[in-house]
Amino acid sequence: MAFQLLPYFEPDFSQPHLAAAPEVVLLPAPKDGVAPEQYHAMSIFPEYFKKDGQWHLVKESRMDCVAVWENGDFYTREFRNLKAGDLIVVGRTENGEEGIYLHANGFRQPDTVQDTFAFRQGRSRETGFSRDYQELYDLLRYEKDHGKVVWVLGPAFTFDFRARDAFSRLIRGGYVHAVLAGNALGTHDLEGAYLGTALGQDIRTQENRPNGHYNHLDTLNRARLYGSIPEFIKGEHIDNGIIYTCEEMGIPYVLAGSIRDDGPLPPVFANVYEAQDAMRAQIRSATTVICMATMLHTIATGNMTPSYRVLPDGTVRPTYFYCVDISEFTVNKLSDRGSLSARGIVTNVQDFAVNLAQHLDLM
């Protein structure tokens, strides 16, 4: 059966409590970067605001931001990007009482019988993920031509030759449309291509090389000498790896800096808010997000990713979000931080990547 998106069912605004709902209240931002008191904080779900007798769906949402009325529509904006006088939605209720309606069940799942008490309802190392994998294979085949798949990668992903090769094949196969990561992912991936190691350990044999602890620093230093990753790749005749394949295929990647970075690589964003803006620029149009082995990047991306996407033709479709990690804690913490629609898979990410590449007929 061909993959089908879950259909979206709009709210029934003819219901008495919604038909009689008042207009949403808009108050000006008192100064740059500050919202008025009782501002309404956005969520991951579709939200509608009543203005001039019409219910408006916010097309690009983001958790923990505010809604601004501008040029005849509502836009989601971070507090730091507010300007004095911006008209901000205020109100703390979500069922129409203040002209605000949060639509949490727009994507209806097939009806299933659910016992009040049942075992194995969580996502853990004991969970069987065969069905999740099959759904993901079908989803990726669909998204290759109809969506945008953004991958969020942790550095552990680069420590194995086969995993790097598998992900490169996913890029060349058209299943990767953007990569979000940190300095470590870029550094150790390029170290693998340049010196055959990741943190000094051979990426094929997992044996430590003599003085291998210098290798990532030597890679960083060399890349900084060239001034850019493309020049480093050209000058050192790099011909493999994730970053190399992104450059080869024209796939955008965002490397966000952190307080613990060495180097860093030339394209790493040192300013955290510039990094956040660059990440969100990719997330704005993402229809599937897959995060692997990076708790902080995963939670950051989850906070930027709504559960829905409004396509250019006005169609509302779900955004699929996967968190893949060997740690149950990471998978479950994402939900605790508000990304309620995230799907968790507890497994080794290197095996996960190879599994995907094999079942998508790329290896």
N, C-alpha and C positions, 0 to 999 in steps of 0.2 A: 504494500500500500504506500502511495506517495505521501511524503510528509505534508501535514496540514497544520497551519497555525491555529492556536485556540481562537475562536471568534470573540469579538468584543461586543458586549451588549451595553448600550448607552443607558443612563438612568432614565427612569420614567418621570419626566418633569411635570406630568399632568397629575401626579399624586398631590392630594390637597396640601400637605405640609410644604411641598416644594413649589406648587403653583402660587401659594400665598406667601412665600418667603419674601422678606424685605430685600432691598438693594444692599449690596455689600458696602461696608463703610471703608472709605479711603481717607487716610490722613497723611500729611506731608512729613517727610523725614526732617527732623529738627536740625540736623547738621550732617556733613559728609560722614559716611560710615556708621550712621546711627539710625535705627528704626524707631518709629513712635512707640509709645507704651501700648501694650496689648496687641502687638503685631501678631500676624498669623504665620506660624512656622510650617513650611511645606513638608510633605512626606514622600514616600516612594510611589504612592498610588495616584491615579488620575484625580484631579481636583477641579471643581467648577466654581466659578464666582458669578453672581447675578449682577449684571450691569445694564442699565437702560432697558430693563425688561427681558434681557436675554441671558441664558447661562453660557458662560465662556469656559472652555476647557483650556487649561494651561498646557501649551504644546511641548515645552521643554522644562521639566521639573527637576528639582534637586532637593534632597533631604536637608532640613535645617537651614533653608534659605527663606527669603520672603518674596511675595508676589508684588510686582510693580505694574500699575496701569500706565501705559505709554503708547501713544500713536494708535489708539483704538483697540488695544489688546493687552493681555496680561503676560508678563515676562517674569521668570525666576531670577533672582539676583542675590549674590552673596552680600552679607552686611558690609564687608570692606569696599564693595563697589557701589554702595548707595551714594547718591548726591543729595545735598540739601534741597528740599522741595519735591523730591520724588514722591509720587502718590502710592502709598503702601497699604495693602489690605490689612485690616485689623479685625480681630475676633478670635475667640478660642473654642468655639463650637464648630461641629463639622457635619451637621445633619439639616442644614437649611435655615436654622434659627437666625443666623446673621448673614444670610446670603452666601454662605460657604457650604459646599457639599463635597465630601470625600467619598469616592466611589471605589470601595475596596474589593468588590466581587464582580468586576466587569468582565473578567475572563473566566468563564464557567468551565470547570472541570467536569468530565463525565461523572454521573452519579455513582457513588460507591457506597456499599454498606460498611459502616464504621461502628464497631463495638465501643461501648463506653470504656470498657477495660480490655486491653489487648497488649500482648508482648511485642517487642521489637519495633516500636514506632519511631525511634530515633535514627540518627546516622552515626554509625560507629564502625570499628574494625570488624565487627561481626556481621555487618550488613552485607547482603549480596547486591552487587552493583551491575549485574549482567544487563538488566533492563535499562539502567541509566546509560550504560555504554551504547546499547542499540539505539536508544532515543537520540543520543548525542551524534552517532554516525549519521542518522537520518537528518538531524537538524543541520549539521555542518554541510552536508550535500545540498540542502536547500539554501542555506545562507551563502554558499559560494557564489551563487548567481543572483540572489534576491536580498541579501542583507549585508551587514558589516560586522565582522568578528574581530573583537579586540581581545588580545591576550595579555595577561599580567603575569610576569615571570620573576621568580626568585632565583638567586645565584646557584642554588643546589642543582638546578636544571642543567648547568653547564659542565658539571663534573664528570660526565660520562660521554664518551665519543658517540655511542649509538643514539643517545637521547638528543644530542646536538644535531646529529645527522637526520634523525626523525623529524625534528622540528623544522629543519631547513627544507625537508621534503614537503612538509605541510605548507610552508611559505610558497614554494614553487608550485604546489598543487592548487593554489588559489584559496586556501582555507584561513589565511591570516591577512587581515587588512590593516592592522596597527598593533604595535607592541608597546606596552608600558612596563618600565622596569627601573632599576636603580643603577648606580655606578658599578656595583659589584657584578651584576649580570653582564654588562658590557665588557668590563675588565677581564673577567675570567673566561668569557667566551673568546675574546680576542687573544688572551694568553694561550688558550687551547690551540688556536689557529697559528699563532706566532711561534710558540715554544713547545707545544704538545702537552702542556700541563694546565691544571687549574689549582690555584694555591699551591703550586709546586708538586702536585701529584699527577703522574702520568694519566691522561684521560682514557687510555686504552687498557693499561695494566693495573691502575690504582696504586702503583708503587711510587714512593717518594723519590724525587730526584735530588742529587747532591746540591746544596745551596738553593733548593727549589723555592724557599721562602722569599727569594729575591725576584722570582719570575714575574709575579703580578706587578711588582714595582717597576721592573725593567720594561714591561709592556706599557704601563702607564707613561713612563718617562719617554719612551720612544714615540708613542702616539702624540704626546704633548710637544715633542720636538718637531714633528711633522705639522702640528697645528690643527689637524682635523682627522677624523676617522677615514674619510675617503682617500686622503693623501697617505695616511699610514698603510691602508690596504694596498694602494698602488705601489708605494715605495718598498714595501716588504713582501710583495707578491703573495698576499693573503688570498686563499682560494676556497675557504670553507668556513662554516660556522653560522650562527644565527645573525649576527650583525652584518657579516659579509653578504649573506643572502638577502637581508632586508635592503641593503644598499644596491645589490644586483637587481632586485625586483622592484625597486622604488617604493618599498613599504615603509611608512613613517614609523619612527620609534621615538619615545620620550624617555630620557634617562633623568630621573629626579634625584637630586643630591640629598645626602643626610649628614648628620653631625659627625659620623664615624668614617666618612669617605677618605680614602687615600687618593692622591693625585689632584683632582679626579680627571677622567677623560674629558677631552675638549668640549663635547656637546652637552655635558651634564649641567642641569639647571642648578645653580648655587642658591638662588632665591626661591624659597619654598612656595611663595604665592605665584611666581612665574611658572614653576613646575606644575602647580595645581591647575593653573589656567591652561597650560599645554595639554595636560592629561584630560581636562574636561572638554577641550576642543575636539579630542578624539571620541570621548564618551557621548557627546551630544548626538551623534548619529549612529552610535553602536546599537545593534539589535541582538547580539549575543556577546557576553563577556565571560572569559574563562581565566580564572586566577589560579596560579600554581605555585605552591611552596613559598609564599611570602605573606605573612600575617598583616603587617602594617600597610603594605601596598594594596592588599586585598580589601581591608577595611576602608582605606581611603577611597578606593575605586567604588566600593559598594555604596559609600555615602554620596557619590556623584551620580549613581545610576538609578533612574526610576524604573518601575516595573512595566512601563509601557513606552511606546514610541509612536509619535504621530508622523506618518509618512507624508511626502509632498502632495499626494492626492487626497489627503485628509483621512486616510484609513488609520485606525488605531490598532496596533498590534502589540503583543507582549514582547518584553525584553527578557531574554534568557540569561541567567547568571549562574555560573558554576564555580565552586570553590573546591580545588583539588589539593589535598595535603595529607601527609602521613600522620599528622596529629589530629585527633578528634577535637581537641581544644580549639584549634584554629577554625575548623569547619563550623563548630557550634558557636564560637564567639561572634562570627559574622552576623548570625541571626540576633544575638544579644545586642548588637550595635544598630539594629534597625533594618538590616537587609533581609526582610522577612521572606522574599521570594527566591532567595538563593538556594541552589541545589548543591548539596555536599557529596563529595566522593572521597572516601578515606583510602588512600593508596600512595605508593611511591610514584612521584611525578615522572621519573625517568621511564619507568615501566608504562605509565599512562600514555606518554607521548609516543612510544614505540607501538603500543597497542593501537592508538588512533591511526598512525601512519600505515600500519599493516592492514587494518580493516577498511581503510579508504583506498587500498590498492596503490599505495605510494612506495612500497618497499618490495 
